[in-house]
Each structure stands twice: as C-alpha cells, then as structure tokens.
C-alpha cells in the first residue's frame, strides 16, 4: 500500500513523534509498503492531494496531531487514517472533558476541578482554591488540560503551592485541572482493535512517600509487562480500560492510564495516540501478546483500512 | 542531564516559523560571495586532488600557522607546532575531556556554563562542580573555597573549564585581577585551566584583556579556539593549544574520533585567513553584533516585566536574563513556543537544576526586527503569567502562605549584581 506517514508537527511532543514516526516507517518498509514521510507544514494538504495515499499512518502526539485537527482534514480528503476518529481524539485530548464522560458512564476517575486562565484572570476564580482543595483533597496534581507528556505537571502537597503549580500548568495550555492524588499501582492498558493487551505496570525505581517523581518523570520508573496482578485484578482493570476506551469512542488503538488503588482501579487519562517508539508502552504490550512491532503496525493499518 | 520531555520541547525551536533566540549562530549572510567564489575557483584550479584527500591529524600546517596569526591578534603568542586543529570547538572540548577525565574525576567550571559542555562532561562521567559568577566572571573566592573543600575530600580537580571572555551563557568577562589570580592558582596548585575563547575578537566596548594563556605562557593553561564565530560555523574548524604531552594524547584521541578535520574546509579557511580581508570581516561582524545587542537590550527594557534583570555584554553572542523568581524559564519557554519564539532555559547551563528563572538569549544569529519581535513576545507571555500569579496570590478569601524559596537560594548569578557581595577576594 501507499502510506503517508505523518510525524513531527508543532506540538511540544514533536521529538517523540519523530521517533515514533521513524520506527513505524522502518516497520512499514519492512512490510513492503511504500512510505511517504510528511512533517506538518504549509505543504501538507498539497502533498496529500498530489500523492493520494491509500492510508495515512498518524504518528503524531499532542496538539494538532492528537486533537482531531489532522484527522478532520484527512476525512475531508477522504484518506483513511490510523487510530481514533476526530471526536474521540477531541475527547481524549481534553483531560477534563474525558473525565466528565467517564463519570457519565459510571467509570471511576479521581475527583478534579478545572480552571481556565480567563476564569482566574477575569472572574476571581482564585478565591475558590479553598473549595477546590476540599473537593479533591491534598495532595493533588495540577496538570495542563491538553498535554500528553509529563510537561507542566506539578504535585501540590499544601494549598499554598497551588498558584505556583497553576502557573506551571497554565504555561502549557490555557486550561488546567487540579486532580486528587490517588495512592496505588500505576498501570497502563493498551487497547488494540477493541481488545486489551497485557497490562503494563510502572514500578518506581526509588520509592519516596508518594512516588511523585517516579509517576511524572521519565526514567523514574521501570516497566513490567505483564503486570504482576491476580486474575481478578487483571479482569477488573481490563474491564474498566475497555469501558473507558468505548465511552470515549476510541477506535483502532489507544492507551488507558489507570491507578489501581486499594478500592479498585481509577482512570487517569486516555492517550488517543500513545508513543510508538521501540520502548513505548503499546509496543511493549503488543510484544507480550505475541505481536512483534511489524505485526502491530500492520494490525493498526488493517484496522484503519478495513 | 535534561529530561527527555525537555529535549523534545527544544526540537520545535528548529521549525522555520520560530524566531529562535536559542541558538549560538554567527551571521553568515554578509560573507562576501565574491571572496567565497574566488577561494573556490583557486581550489578548482590548483588543489582539487589535495582537498579531496586525507590530511594530517594535527591539521594542515597552513591553518595552524593562520591560527597563530589569529591568536596573535589577541596578543597571545603560540607555536604552530603546539596547535591541534579540531572539527569545531565542540570537538576540542570533547577531546580534552576524553584525554584527561576518568569516571568520577572532578571538573570545575563556571556557573552557569556553556550548555554544550555539560553533556560532554557528563558523558565521561565527570563530577562537575560549578562556581558562581558575578559581573566580573568566576568568583575566585568561591573557587578557592571549593578547592579547599575538594582537598578535604581528598580530591583534586583534573581541570578548571572557563570561558573568561564574553562568557557563554552569562555574557560576563573575567576581570584582569581575577585573570591573574586564576593563573596564579593554577600554577600554585598545578591544576590545568581550559580557557575556551570563541568570542574574544568580537568585542563591542572597552579594551581587550590578556588571555589566560598569555598570562601563563602555556604551562598550565590549555587554549580552545574556533573559527565558528569569526568566519563560519559550517566549516567546523576549531583548535587546541596544549603542552606537548597532552597534545600527543589529543592527537591519538582525534585519530580515533575522525582521523582528520575536513581537508577542504581547512584549505578554504587557511587561505582566507592568509590572503583574505579577515580583520575587516571580523570588524564588520562585530559592528553587526553590537547593533543587535543594543537592539535586544532596548527591547528588553521596553518589554520585559518589572523585576527582570539582565546584563549588557561587552562582546560575544549572548545575554543572560533572569525573570522574577515566580517564573520558571522552562515553563515560560513552553508558553513562548506557542507564540513561535524560543530561548535556552537557564537549567541547561547547570548540572544541578539551578538557573530556574534565567534564560540565555542570542542576538548574533537573528535580524534586528526579529530580535525586537522575539523579545516582545517573551515579555508578553512573562507579563501574562506574572499577572495571573498576582491575581491568584492577592486574593483575600484565601490567605496563602508565602511562596517557598526556589532551589539554589540566593547564590545564583543574577545580573547585574549588587556591589559588592564578594568580600575580600578579587
């Protein structure tokens, strides 16, 4: 097949996108496809129109690639593409909206509040910080509403740190959420074609009280796949992950990040287009399920063009 | 080492729509094309076979002789035989570190230091100790304290790495008094000083100061130079001037790394510096950079928020600015990138995360109107975030405790410094 491989773009995750794209390109070539690698730029639509690929493989992360912008363009051009559709991308990219949808479907997710820059600047929202703390508890995590990586994430252990943490989070997006911290094991469930792949657990390399560093800093954890869970824990985690995937309308593939607390799993967020580098979690899970990287890429492509 | 998320963020700075004040690029747009064509024609007529061949690992004698001339322009006398040509100044840093450092060895350097040296030092697993600077460069009193402390730990630094003139990223210049003192310390304690001097000829104001190498005579000072900032970064020609025993090891290291620096570019540079109007060209560049520095300083005064500080470098390529400490330069970069402007966040110039609110701004590689626009956008996002912070912390309903102090406390370089914090040492 003739594949347009989309990578790079203007998001802060440009670097990891390029690494994803390079790895996927290798796999596509191995599989005998013809690949046209494209970075996002003013010539994008022109090149797609001129080349008329059979499908677009989207190896983009973050704004524009993962938020539905590129997906709706591809729909207009009538080019099939990998991963979730426009609406699912929009829902996943907006962490606050995603949590509302999860709640509407009765799925567990930590308590949270959302602040916009405008609400703070123009409507005196800062006087509600006390109420926010009561709602979500301390410690809490401040994060930008729409960033995929750990950029802009700050853990708050006392109310006085909220302004600083929000300044950081709001540097990456004009909306931020304060989410209650949940103690538990950190799991990632990759879903491929509506089926859960083996669960990955992030295990902090050095333990500290809340494992703050480990949860949000790359290199702070090692990964185990499949995670050491009981059968019933695995079943429960997979059920919640698949329900979350469906609730947000995902298709193709996605990754659901979950905390397994004492009283059960809580969904933190859904990554519409998770990393596709050799060491990313989705490829690790696929490998554990007996799908090597090339087979995984072919499967993703089949799901897009079926 | 910076987090990989941060490295990813720097990837966007290369996009064409971004005004990048992050690089360290010379302006190569005014290099006379007829001079370039003449060099190429001469090569075509007389030297094709030669420039397509390997050359000596130490570098061609022509270039080494011209390096002697260029260094003489800073009153620094060296023998061509002591010069090793490297593939850019970066390879000079790499080679000297490779030759001298075993894992765990101590390197002392400026705080902040050249961001490109940190990955090199870390890759050889050096124990890097950074000495704070003020408007007169490395604080020698602090250096002496550090040396004593190291002695108490039973350690001896392998070398002191410093950019004494128009420092990258700090923009400051080591004072004459401190130059003398640094060389004395090197000689007394028999410690090598690596003097990295890429910008010495790019002076805008004031009188030149002697190089550390010239004060020492080349006994304890190793000199690093480059043509990158005075001719071309693309030619990739730098050099090292070292005592003989070190030179032999450096040459072995270079043999292993790349056998020799490009014969073609050495030929080009050698003839340009021998026959061409290089002094006029450097004067022209200096004029361009001086004007750009002034444009940047004026724009900062107009657009940066109250409480921001910066220095006015007397030469070189960089200004070091520090925002009010509520702001993190890494977060600010994310916000600035959404407005298509980039700079280097301060923590890139430290091994330990200091420099949180500081940033390195380059004025040499960007045209004046873009400098103004870039500074305007950075100022705008900084003011926005500060305004937001003030809104949050001035709320009566919730009495928030004062912000905890940032890492590094009061010891970071914030310019211009208040006179005179240093005490008895020069």
Interface residues (C-beta under 8 A of the other chain):
Chain A: X10 X11 X12 X13 X14 X15 X16 X18 X117 X120 X121 X124 X126 X127 X129 X130 X149 X150 X151 X152 X158 X159 X160 X161 X162 X163 X164 X166 X167 X168 X170 X171 X172 X217 X218 X219
Chain B: X3 X4 X5 X6 X7 X8 X9 X10 X11 X12 X15 X326 X327 X328 X331 X332 X334 X335 X337 X385 X387 X388 X389 X391 X392 X393 X395 X396 X397 X398 X400 X401 X402 X403 X404
